[in-house]
Amino acid sequence: MIHILFFIVQIFLMIVFSMMIVLLAFWSIGNFKNRVPFVTASNAVLKDISKALEVKDNSIVYDLGCGDGRILMYLSRLYPKAKYIGVENNIFPLLLARAESFLNYKKIGNKIEIINNDFFKQDLSNATHIFTYLYPNIMDKLLPKFEKEFKPGTRLVSLSFKFASKNPIEEIDLKRSKYKLGRKLYVYQF
Ligand SMILES: C[S@@+](CC[C@H](N)C(=O)[O-])C[C@H]1O[C@@H](n2cnc3c(N)ncnc32)[C@H](O)[C@@H]1O
């Protein structure tokens, strides 16, 4: 009997281990492809992001490279009438975001759309609010697209990184330790 139990535990551990290897492979491939790794914004700054974004009932909010979708989940609980769209093209965070979005929908009935797409190819012309936590070079590459597609008044909040050639209307110091990521928010109005 003990042998059978031992065998079952071994098989179970092997399955868990293999799944972890597969997820790690997805994560690494996605990070390599995008050159922006899947690193989530700290829960400690969600409140500041929400304040800086100024979401309204009729807002259409995008998180470009939404990771596990935590920012949109947080916002959707505060402002359930707004529309939320996450764009992500790395399979590992994409699956996490879709699972969380499903649970969120079951719990509070608010649907968050998670789109599997490269944000460079995503039509953003209906956006009123955008959140980004990317890299400076990616921000600069995205700027011409933003300037072409955004409606006048679209508000963009970027965690940590700013555009080289556009000034923010506000710079918010999150007063986090210098050893922590995500210490500033840059607010832009297009
Ligand atoms: C630093 S993480 C930020 C995650 C989330 N926005 C947050 O703050 O918690 C950047 C995310 O952007 C995604 N990403 C990078 N380049 C992308 C692209 N071209 N299209 C879609 N997603 C991309 C990455 O896979 C990663 O999940």
py3Dmol code that shows the C-alpha trace and the ligand (Angstrom):
import py3Dmol

protein = """\
ATOM      1  CA  MET A   1       0.000   0.000   0.000  1.00  0.00           C
ATOM      2  CA  ILE A   2       2.745   2.429   0.990  1.00  0.00           C
ATOM      3  CA  HIS A   3       4.508   1.704  -2.325  1.00  0.00           C
ATOM      4  CA  ILE A   4       1.432   2.684  -4.320  1.00  0.00           C
ATOM      5  CA  LEU A   5       1.088   5.900  -2.308  1.00  0.00           C
ATOM      6  CA  PHE A   6       4.756   6.686  -2.830  1.00  0.00           C
ATOM      7  CA  PHE A   7       4.374   6.057  -6.586  1.00  0.00           C
ATOM      8  CA  ILE A   8       1.327   8.377  -6.808  1.00  0.00           C
ATOM      9  CA  VAL A   9       3.173  11.157  -4.946  1.00  0.00           C
ATOM     10  CA  GLN A  10       6.152  10.737  -7.305  1.00  0.00           C
ATOM     11  CA  ILE A  11       3.920  11.007 -10.383  1.00  0.00           C
ATOM     12  CA  PHE A  12       2.169  14.065  -8.926  1.00  0.00           C
ATOM     13  CA  LEU A  13       5.493  15.807  -8.206  1.00  0.00           C
ATOM     14  CA  MET A  14       6.742  14.996 -11.703  1.00  0.00           C
ATOM     15  CA  ILE A  15       3.591  16.533 -13.251  1.00  0.00           C
ATOM     16  CA  VAL A  16       3.912  19.691 -11.101  1.00  0.00           C
ATOM     17  CA  PHE A  17       7.613  19.979 -11.932  1.00  0.00           C
ATOM     18  CA  SER A  18       6.989  19.528 -15.683  1.00  0.00           C
ATOM     19  CA  MET A  19       4.242  22.168 -15.598  1.00  0.00           C
ATOM     20  CA  MET A  20       6.605  24.580 -13.855  1.00  0.00           C
ATOM     21  CA  ILE A  21       9.269  23.973 -16.536  1.00  0.00           C
ATOM     22  CA  VAL A  22       6.721  24.583 -19.320  1.00  0.00           C
ATOM     23  CA  LEU A  23       5.487  27.830 -17.680  1.00  0.00           C
ATOM     24  CA  LEU A  24       9.064  28.989 -17.130  1.00  0.00           C
ATOM     25  CA  ALA A  25       9.821  28.280 -20.809  1.00  0.00           C
ATOM     26  CA  PHE A  26       6.738  30.297 -21.906  1.00  0.00           C
ATOM     27  CA  TRP A  27       7.734  33.133 -19.583  1.00  0.00           C
ATOM     28  CA  SER A  28      11.319  33.220 -20.886  1.00  0.00           C
ATOM     29  CA  ILE A  29      10.335  32.976 -24.559  1.00  0.00           C
ATOM     30  CA  GLY A  30       7.765  35.774 -24.102  1.00  0.00           C
ATOM     31  CA  ASN A  31      10.285  38.015 -22.348  1.00  0.00           C
ATOM     32  CA  PHE A  32      12.894  37.391 -25.044  1.00  0.00           C
ATOM     33  CA  LYS A  33      10.405  38.099 -27.849  1.00  0.00           C
ATOM     34  CA  ASN A  34       9.079  41.338 -26.303  1.00  0.00           C
ATOM     35  CA  ARG A  35      12.225  42.729 -24.733  1.00  0.00           C
ATOM     36  CA  VAL A  36       9.952  43.966 -21.939  1.00  0.00           C
ATOM     37  CA  PRO A  37       9.762  41.336 -19.216  1.00  0.00           C
ATOM     38  CA  PHE A  38       6.619  40.327 -17.403  1.00  0.00           C
ATOM     39  CA  VAL A  39       7.084  42.224 -14.132  1.00  0.00           C
ATOM     40  CA  THR A  40       3.945  43.345 -12.356  1.00  0.00           C
ATOM     41  CA  ALA A  41       3.320  46.739 -10.827  1.00  0.00           C
ATOM     42  CA  SER A  42       3.426  46.486  -7.041  1.00  0.00           C
ATOM     43  CA  ASN A  43       0.050  46.269  -5.299  1.00  0.00           C
ATOM     44  CA  ALA A  44       1.314  49.121  -3.102  1.00  0.00           C
ATOM     45  CA  VAL A  45       1.047  51.587  -6.023  1.00  0.00           C
ATOM     46  CA  LEU A  46      -2.354  50.552  -7.442  1.00  0.00           C
ATOM     47  CA  LYS A  47      -4.134  53.280  -5.496  1.00  0.00           C
ATOM     48  CA  ASP A  48      -1.755  55.946  -6.866  1.00  0.00           C
ATOM     49  CA  ILE A  49      -2.187  54.644 -10.428  1.00  0.00           C
ATOM     50  CA  SER A  50      -5.956  54.808 -10.045  1.00  0.00           C
ATOM     51  CA  LYS A  51      -5.782  58.378  -8.694  1.00  0.00           C
ATOM     52  CA  ALA A  52      -3.503  59.500 -11.536  1.00  0.00           C
ATOM     53  CA  LEU A  53      -5.665  57.924 -14.248  1.00  0.00           C
ATOM     54  CA  GLU A  54      -8.897  59.671 -13.141  1.00  0.00           C
ATOM     55  CA  VAL A  55     -11.207  56.995 -14.599  1.00  0.00           C
ATOM     56  CA  LYS A  56     -14.864  57.978 -15.101  1.00  0.00           C
ATOM     57  CA  ASP A  57     -18.006  55.893 -15.643  1.00  0.00           C
ATOM     58  CA  ASN A  58     -17.812  56.267 -19.434  1.00  0.00           C
ATOM     59  CA  SER A  59     -14.037  55.715 -19.725  1.00  0.00           C
ATOM     60  CA  ILE A  60     -12.407  53.145 -22.002  1.00  0.00           C
ATOM     61  CA  VAL A  61      -9.227  52.086 -20.245  1.00  0.00           C
ATOM     62  CA  TYR A  62      -6.374  50.123 -21.825  1.00  0.00           C
ATOM     63  CA  ASP A  63      -3.390  48.523 -20.117  1.00  0.00           C
ATOM     64  CA  LEU A  64      -0.811  48.016 -22.889  1.00  0.00           C
ATOM     65  CA  GLY A  65       1.123  44.901 -21.897  1.00  0.00           C
ATOM     66  CA  CYS A  66      -1.373  44.123 -19.153  1.00  0.00           C
ATOM     67  CA  GLY A  67       0.630  41.280 -17.562  1.00  0.00           C
ATOM     68  CA  ASP A  68      -1.651  39.383 -15.181  1.00  0.00           C
ATOM     69  CA  GLY A  69      -4.248  42.156 -15.510  1.00  0.00           C
ATOM     70  CA  ARG A  70      -4.039  43.290 -11.889  1.00  0.00           C
ATOM     71  CA  ILE A  71      -4.375  47.002 -12.663  1.00  0.00           C
ATOM     72  CA  LEU A  72      -7.556  46.546 -14.682  1.00  0.00           C
ATOM     73  CA  MET A  73      -9.010  44.212 -12.005  1.00  0.00           C
ATOM     74  CA  TYR A  74      -8.293  46.813  -9.337  1.00  0.00           C
ATOM     75  CA  LEU A  75      -9.801  49.660 -11.369  1.00  0.00           C
ATOM     76  CA  SER A  76     -12.869  47.641 -12.343  1.00  0.00           C
ATOM     77  CA  ARG A  77     -13.751  47.171  -8.692  1.00  0.00           C
ATOM     78  CA  LEU A  78     -13.508  50.916  -8.056  1.00  0.00           C
ATOM     79  CA  TYR A  79     -15.222  52.052 -11.257  1.00  0.00           C
ATOM     80  CA  PRO A  80     -17.346  49.129 -12.471  1.00  0.00           C
ATOM     81  CA  LYS A  81     -19.150  51.119 -15.184  1.00  0.00           C
ATOM     82  CA  ALA A  82     -16.031  51.876 -17.232  1.00  0.00           C
ATOM     83  CA  LYS A  83     -14.783  49.534 -19.980  1.00  0.00           C
ATOM     84  CA  TYR A  84     -11.437  47.762 -19.502  1.00  0.00           C
ATOM     85  CA  ILE A  85      -9.183  46.259 -22.168  1.00  0.00           C
ATOM     86  CA  GLY A  86      -5.860  44.526 -21.541  1.00  0.00           C
ATOM     87  CA  VAL A  87      -3.482  43.877 -24.450  1.00  0.00           C
ATOM     88  CA  GLU A  88      -0.847  41.190 -23.932  1.00  0.00           C
ATOM     89  CA  ASN A  89       1.125  38.914 -26.247  1.00  0.00           C
ATOM     90  CA  ASN A  90       3.127  36.772 -23.837  1.00  0.00           C
ATOM     91  CA  ILE A  91       1.276  33.495 -23.323  1.00  0.00           C
ATOM     92  CA  PHE A  92       2.096  33.083 -19.603  1.00  0.00           C
ATOM     93  CA  PRO A  93       0.732  36.441 -18.333  1.00  0.00           C
ATOM     94  CA  LEU A  94      -2.015  36.268 -20.972  1.00  0.00           C
ATOM     95  CA  LEU A  95      -3.370  33.029 -19.461  1.00  0.00           C
ATOM     96  CA  LEU A  96      -3.108  34.473 -15.950  1.00  0.00           C
ATOM     97  CA  ALA A  97      -4.976  37.628 -17.014  1.00  0.00           C
ATOM     98  CA  ARG A  98      -7.723  35.618 -18.738  1.00  0.00           C
ATOM     99  CA  ALA A  99      -8.154  33.372 -15.691  1.00  0.00           C
ATOM    100  CA  GLU A 100      -8.299  36.369 -13.346  1.00  0.00           C
ATOM    101  CA  SER A 101     -10.679  38.186 -15.661  1.00  0.00           C
ATOM    102  CA  PHE A 102     -12.987  35.142 -15.635  1.00  0.00           C
ATOM    103  CA  LEU A 103     -12.922  34.959 -11.811  1.00  0.00           C
ATOM    104  CA  ASN A 104     -13.489  38.707 -11.606  1.00  0.00           C
ATOM    105  CA  TYR A 105     -16.532  38.364 -13.861  1.00  0.00           C
ATOM    106  CA  LYS A 106     -17.946  35.517 -11.728  1.00  0.00           C
ATOM    107  CA  LYS A 107     -17.351  37.514  -8.544  1.00  0.00           C
ATOM    108  CA  ILE A 108     -18.445  41.040  -9.426  1.00  0.00           C
ATOM    109  CA  GLY A 109     -19.976  40.633 -12.901  1.00  0.00           C
ATOM    110  CA  ASN A 110     -17.611  43.112 -14.525  1.00  0.00           C
ATOM    111  CA  LYS A 111     -16.132  41.907 -17.775  1.00  0.00           C
ATOM    112  CA  ILE A 112     -12.517  42.782 -18.613  1.00  0.00           C
ATOM    113  CA  GLU A 113     -11.478  42.113 -22.174  1.00  0.00           C
ATOM    114  CA  ILE A 114      -8.034  40.537 -22.490  1.00  0.00           C
ATOM    115  CA  ILE A 115      -6.778  40.700 -26.072  1.00  0.00           C
ATOM    116  CA  ASN A 116      -3.948  38.533 -27.351  1.00  0.00           C
ATOM    117  CA  ASN A 117      -2.153  41.061 -29.542  1.00  0.00           C
ATOM    118  CA  ASP A 118       1.007  43.047 -30.062  1.00  0.00           C
ATOM    119  CA  PHE A 119       0.133  46.502 -28.748  1.00  0.00           C
ATOM    120  CA  PHE A 120       1.855  48.077 -31.771  1.00  0.00           C
ATOM    121  CA  LYS A 121      -0.905  46.485 -33.870  1.00  0.00           C
ATOM    122  CA  GLN A 122      -3.813  47.301 -31.557  1.00  0.00           C
ATOM    123  CA  ASP A 123      -6.257  50.013 -32.657  1.00  0.00           C
ATOM    124  CA  LEU A 124      -6.374  52.488 -29.766  1.00  0.00           C
ATOM    125  CA  SER A 125      -8.634  55.093 -31.337  1.00  0.00           C
ATOM    126  CA  ASN A 126     -11.475  54.488 -28.833  1.00  0.00           C
ATOM    127  CA  ALA A 127      -9.233  54.814 -25.744  1.00  0.00           C
ATOM    128  CA  THR A 128      -9.865  57.531 -23.180  1.00  0.00           C
ATOM    129  CA  HIS A 129      -7.287  56.267 -20.667  1.00  0.00           C
ATOM    130  CA  ILE A 130      -4.081  54.282 -21.121  1.00  0.00           C
ATOM    131  CA  PHE A 131      -1.776  52.702 -18.583  1.00  0.00           C
ATOM    132  CA  THR A 132       1.777  51.569 -19.453  1.00  0.00           C
ATOM    133  CA  TYR A 133       4.607  49.961 -17.518  1.00  0.00           C
ATOM    134  CA  LEU A 134       7.104  49.313 -20.289  1.00  0.00           C
ATOM    135  CA  TYR A 135      10.594  50.576 -21.207  1.00  0.00           C
ATOM    136  CA  PRO A 136      11.738  54.052 -22.389  1.00  0.00           C
ATOM    137  CA  ASN A 137      12.703  52.838 -25.900  1.00  0.00           C
ATOM    138  CA  ILE A 138       9.320  51.130 -26.315  1.00  0.00           C
ATOM    139  CA  MET A 139       7.527  54.272 -25.100  1.00  0.00           C
ATOM    140  CA  ASP A 140       9.398  56.321 -27.711  1.00  0.00           C
ATOM    141  CA  LYS A 141       8.562  53.824 -30.453  1.00  0.00           C
ATOM    142  CA  LEU A 142       4.890  53.945 -29.455  1.00  0.00           C
ATOM    143  CA  LEU A 143       4.647  57.753 -29.338  1.00  0.00           C
ATOM    144  CA  PRO A 144       4.003  58.324 -33.096  1.00  0.00           C
ATOM    145  CA  LYS A 145       1.218  55.708 -32.978  1.00  0.00           C
ATOM    146  CA  PHE A 146      -0.287  57.369 -29.907  1.00  0.00           C
ATOM    147  CA  GLU A 147      -0.140  60.813 -31.507  1.00  0.00           C
ATOM    148  CA  LYS A 148      -1.825  59.485 -34.640  1.00  0.00           C
ATOM    149  CA  GLU A 149      -4.548  57.394 -32.978  1.00  0.00           C
ATOM    150  CA  PHE A 150      -5.492  58.985 -29.668  1.00  0.00           C
ATOM    151  CA  LYS A 151      -8.503  61.233 -29.438  1.00  0.00           C
ATOM    152  CA  PRO A 152      -7.748  64.703 -28.044  1.00  0.00           C
ATOM    153  CA  GLY A 153      -7.871  64.474 -24.248  1.00  0.00           C
ATOM    154  CA  THR A 154      -6.712  60.844 -23.948  1.00  0.00           C
ATOM    155  CA  ARG A 155      -4.883  60.489 -20.655  1.00  0.00           C
ATOM    156  CA  LEU A 156      -1.858  58.232 -20.345  1.00  0.00           C
ATOM    157  CA  VAL A 157      -0.211  57.207 -17.093  1.00  0.00           C
ATOM    158  CA  SER A 158       3.177  55.516 -17.296  1.00  0.00           C
ATOM    159  CA  LEU A 159       4.808  53.795 -14.374  1.00  0.00           C
ATOM    160  CA  SER A 160       8.576  54.431 -14.185  1.00  0.00           C
ATOM    161  CA  PHE A 161       9.249  55.461 -17.776  1.00  0.00           C
ATOM    162  CA  LYS A 162       8.698  58.665 -19.709  1.00  0.00           C
ATOM    163  CA  PHE A 163       8.861  59.737 -23.343  1.00  0.00           C
ATOM    164  CA  ALA A 164      12.116  61.374 -24.446  1.00  0.00           C
ATOM    165  CA  SER A 165      10.331  64.000 -26.558  1.00  0.00           C
ATOM    166  CA  LYS A 166       7.050  64.719 -24.751  1.00  0.00           C
ATOM    167  CA  ASN A 167       6.662  66.396 -21.392  1.00  0.00           C
ATOM    168  CA  PRO A 168       4.336  64.934 -18.789  1.00  0.00           C
ATOM    169  CA  ILE A 169       1.665  67.227 -17.354  1.00  0.00           C
ATOM    170  CA  GLU A 170       2.424  65.747 -13.951  1.00  0.00           C
ATOM    171  CA  GLU A 171       5.207  63.721 -12.375  1.00  0.00           C
ATOM    172  CA  ILE A 172       4.212  61.841  -9.228  1.00  0.00           C
ATOM    173  CA  ASP A 173       6.843  60.619  -6.804  1.00  0.00           C
ATOM    174  CA  LEU A 174       5.514  57.418  -5.222  1.00  0.00           C
ATOM    175  CA  LYS A 175       8.016  57.753  -2.357  1.00  0.00           C
ATOM    176  CA  ARG A 176       9.220  54.200  -2.578  1.00  0.00           C
ATOM    177  CA  SER A 177      12.608  52.965  -1.477  1.00  0.00           C
ATOM    178  CA  LYS A 178      15.373  53.309  -4.089  1.00  0.00           C
ATOM    179  CA  TYR A 179      15.680  49.504  -4.079  1.00  0.00           C
ATOM    180  CA  LYS A 180      12.121  49.071  -5.331  1.00  0.00           C
ATOM    181  CA  LEU A 181      10.862  49.172  -8.918  1.00  0.00           C
ATOM    182  CA  GLY A 182       8.162  51.587 -10.039  1.00  0.00           C
ATOM    183  CA  ARG A 183       8.942  54.735  -8.063  1.00  0.00           C
ATOM    184  CA  LYS A 184       7.373  57.407 -10.291  1.00  0.00           C
ATOM    185  CA  LEU A 185       4.243  57.974 -12.338  1.00  0.00           C
ATOM    186  CA  TYR A 186       4.249  60.179 -15.436  1.00  0.00           C
ATOM    187  CA  VAL A 187       0.906  61.616 -16.511  1.00  0.00           C
ATOM    188  CA  TYR A 188       0.376  62.698 -20.142  1.00  0.00           C
ATOM    189  CA  GLN A 189      -2.542  64.402 -21.833  1.00  0.00           C
ATOM    190  CA  PHE A 190      -2.769  64.010 -25.623  1.00  0.00           C
TER     191      PHE A 190
END
"""
ligand_1 = """\
27
LIG
C 6.506 45.300 -17.072
S 5.151 44.254 -17.559
C 3.766 45.196 -16.947
C 2.551 44.346 -16.626
C 1.332 45.129 -16.142
N 1.020 46.241 -17.010
C 1.582 45.645 -14.738
O 1.940 46.826 -14.611
O 1.437 44.877 -13.777
C 5.114 44.560 -19.312
C 4.197 43.608 -20.056
O 4.125 44.013 -21.415
C 4.055 42.856 -22.232
N 4.476 43.227 -23.595
C 5.718 43.637 -23.972
N 5.742 43.929 -25.290
C 4.488 43.706 -25.749
C 3.866 43.849 -27.016
N 4.564 44.299 -28.084
N 2.546 43.582 -27.136
C 1.828 43.149 -26.071
N 2.356 42.993 -24.812
C 3.673 43.268 -24.659
C 4.989 41.879 -21.540
O 4.701 40.531 -21.906
C 4.686 42.155 -20.053
O 3.681 41.323 -19.546
"""
view = py3Dmol.view(width=600, height=400)
view.addModel(protein, "pdb")
view.setStyle({"model": 0}, {"cartoon": {"style": "trace"}})
view.addModel(ligand_1, "xyz")
view.setStyle({"model": 1}, {"stick": {}})
view.zoomTo()
view.show()
